[in-house]
Every structure is written in structure tokens, then in C-alpha cells.
Amino acid sequence: MKHFNVILKPDGKQVSIHEGATLLDAAAQAGIILNTVCGGRGTCGKCLAYLEPDATQVLACQCRIGSDLTATIPPESRFFEQRILTEGLDGRHEIQPDIYRDYSQAEAICGLAVDLGTTTVVAKLIDMRTGRGLATEAALNPQTRFGDDVVSRIAYAETGEKAADLHKAVVGCINDLTGKLCRTAAVSSKDIYEACIVGNTTMSHIFLELPVAQLGRAPYEAFSLEAHDLSAGDSPLQINSAGNIHTVENIAGFVGSDTVAVVLATGMDCAEETTLIVDVGTNGEIVLGAKDKLYAASCAAGPAFEGARITCGSRAADGAIEAVVAIGDEIDLDVIGNSAPRSICGSGLIDALAVLLDLGIIDRTGRFTERLELKEKLPDPIFSRIIEYQGQPAFSLAAAENANERPVFLSQKDIRESQLAKAAIRAGIRLLQQKMGIEDRDIERILLAGAFGNYINPRSALRIGLLPEVGAERIHFVGNAASAGAQMILVCRRSRNQAGELARKIEYVETAHQGSFQDVFADSLLF
């Protein structure tokens, strides 16, 4: 097979790669990781590259190599290390000896609690005798190279070989994290006798090597919702071969054991007050209720809040704008890593939308106000940020640092994508409210969970209509509550049983099948 030389700028790296490979493959071979939100299908437009000599624009995932070439990979096409939230609801959890009594002769008895997320994987090493956390590690889920969301992963797993790729990737990630945990805590992986894994239903199925095709087509049913206990000796996880691996019950096809763990960790199932839990992500899991009744739903919010389909969007990585505030005639930005702004992540997007609404730059429908009207009412420094992108108005948040870079901006299309994402979540909440027969004012607590939720400005979320209209003081952050719940289930038999009861108690609502869905969704598009 023919091989060709590929030079990648500005890194100056050169690789030899076989004919028919993609530029994305060449970059990976050179150790350059690109944004592939869509799993390399060419639909997200995030892996732009420029070919010499005439700067021809291509998508790296679609550019097949048939000759020697030189390509420039701009900063906005590169994947930078993502900020991952590992902290959640802390506390030493009740220990019940029957979890580890079979290992009581061991000198050290450790457990592994894993939150297996679509985007990130968080692992905790726990002393099983005391319940004390010894170390925490996190990493990007390596499955992201096959697609950013579960639908992409399901589509990728169309053959047994590709499904095995997904399984191998995530097991390898857990093993890598386990090795780091053990080095930090100065213990051996053979000291780990128990593991507890939580995640959404698709991630759980992939870990267990169960079929996932049925999750991608109506009626979107799981192959199994049950808990599973696996002998570590039959698993590729690198823990003691005499140990046990416990996966927690799922609720429905798109609401998994991670949601069970969040409800358990927050004590929502025992609460007197009506509580709403929102995990603002691609799947948008929500739970509403109190101790007497709990409803759950999954909202197909799409990946806009994680940077996909937003022209300058990205995950929460260095260079991403994470907060936007209008102060007088200026727009003040907080950028992750204190570096030059290269993109905007979800929390920054929500802030920016709130600012555009407050300044009257966009209206409730999301449409940009006419330019002449803006010129009359905006201060000159703010008005100068109104630009044009592909024939449509846009708002510049940060100017380009040099001629080879583009500004960071929000276009009319970006605002429409944001509306679709926020409407999916808000409509899901409203439909659960209808199920319970309650109004916004009846919701006494809103708990924002997950890595993204922890960085949202509550006032901005309220301003754009993402959350019910309650006082900001009712909104609380619970961080990575799924990880905290996994730790409870790991060390406590009572919590393990309670998790199973919760999964059966929580009533799943298929929001798209509700008679009022279309009307509620359309109304939720408004800011």
C-alpha cells in the first residue's frame, strides 16, 4: 500500500501514512487531537484544516490522503484538555461489613466508585473499612473520538467489532484511572476488592457488553435495566481477581443509574419539599418530585451547551469563555486558564445569551434587533461588536488575536441552536410539572447536577428561561452527585438496596409522547 508524507503546521510535525487515511488519522498519529464532536462523520464542522498552497479549507475527518500534503491545523480545531468536575456531595458514608466481609483477611480493603459519563469518567478510591476517600481521578471518556453523544456511540456500535472498540476504550480509561489512584494512595490494584459503576443506560450497556442497537430506535428500550454483579476474575478491570464489580439499576432507555445515584446522594427520595434535579447536558436528565412520588425524563437537548453546533463553541477547556458580564460600555469575560479567548463553552453561552437579552440586542424570539435601532440605543463600544457572519448578524465577544485566527462570536444560527437546547430542557421540566399538577412557584428547591451545571450562573439561566421562574436563592449546586451516590452504593448494602428500589420507584415520562409536547416545546423556545 502506498504511503504519503503529511506535514502538520504550525507544529512542524511530519508523519507517513497510508493512502486513503484521513487527515484526522494523520493528526492522531502525530499526537494532535482534533475536535470530533460528531465522531468523524463530517457533520459538526469542528475539525477544519487548511491545505497548502492555497489554504483550501477541508474537514480533517473527511479529507482522504492521496498524495503528499501540508496542512495547517488552527487552534479552534484542536482539542484542549477539558476541565472536569470531580467534587460532589462529600461526607463519610455508613459502612456495612457485609459488603466486604469476604475480604476481611486482607491487609488493605479498597473499593472503586466510578461515574461513567458520556464525556468524562470520574473514579474514586475508597477505604472500605472507614468509607474515607483516598484519592480521586478523572479523564475525558476516550469514546468521544467515536462521537460526543450516546446516539453517535449507538450508531458507531453497529457491528460487534465496533462495539468492542467502545468497550475496550472505556475499560482502558478506568484501568488508567485506577493505576493513578493506586499510585496516589500508595496501594496496589490487588487491594481493590469491590467496584461500583454508575452511568447512563448506554454507557452501562457498553461497559457490560450488552446490545445497544435497540436504544437507538423506538421505543428506545434497554436490553437490561437490572443491577449486575460480575466476578472481577472474568472482567478486564484491573482489580483483585477475587473481587466483585457492581453495576447499578437503570431507570429507562435514556435515564440511567447515574440519575439513581444523584437522587440517592441528594436525599431527594426522602425530602418533604418538592425538588427539581437538572443535569444540563446532551441528554438533559431531569427528576421532579418529593418522597411520595418521583418523575424522571430525558430531554434531547443536543450538544449545543457542550460546544457542538455553536460556531465558536467548545467544551470547558483552556481558552474557552466561561462567563460573560456587561459592565457599563464594556463586555467583561472570564476565560478558562486565563489565556486568550479561543472559544465559548456552555456556561459562557448561557451568560452571553442573558447579556444579549438585557442589552436588547436580541428579542424574546431570539432574533437580532435591526441594526439601525441598535445603533441608536447602544453605546458605541457595544455597537461596534455587532458584526456580520455569512450574511447574518452576529455579536463579537472577543476579537481575533492575529490574522490567522477568527474572533469569538455568536451568530444568529448559534442563538437558534441554543434555543433548541434550552427549549428541550425547559419543556421537559414543564411536562413533568404538568404530570405533578404544580406551578413554578411550587418548586421549593432546584439542584443543578453534573460537571456543566456546577458552573452555570443561576441568574443567567433564569434570564434565558432555562429553569422555572423561582428565586435564585432556591437554586443550589450539587456538583458530581453521581460520583457521591456511587460511593454510597459501594460501601453500604442499605444504599445498594435503596438504589434498586429507587430505580423501580421513579416513574419515567416519555415527554415526546405527551399530548401537549409540541405546544410546550414551541412556547419554551422563547426567551
Secondary structure by P-SEA (a helix, b strand, c coil): cbbbbbbbccccbbbbbcccccaaaaaaaaccccccccccccccccbbbbccccccccccccccccccbbbbbccccccccccccccccccccccccccccccccccbbbbbbbbccccbbbbbbbccccccccbbbbbccccccccccaaaaaaaaccaaaaaaaaaaaaaaaaaaaaaaaaaaccccccccbbbbbccaaaaaaaacccccccccccccccccbbbbbccccccccccccbbbbbbbbccccccaaaaaaaaaacccccccbbbbbcccccbbbbbbcccbbbbbbbcccccccccccccccccccccccbbbbcccbbbbbbccccccccccaaaaaaaaaaaaaacccccccccccaaaaaacccaaaaaaccccccbbbbbcccccccccccccccaaaaaaaaaaaaaaaaaaaaaaaaaccccccccbbbbbccccccccaaaaaaacccccccccccccccaaaaaaaaaaaccaaaaaaaaaaaaabbbbccccccaaaaaaaaaccc
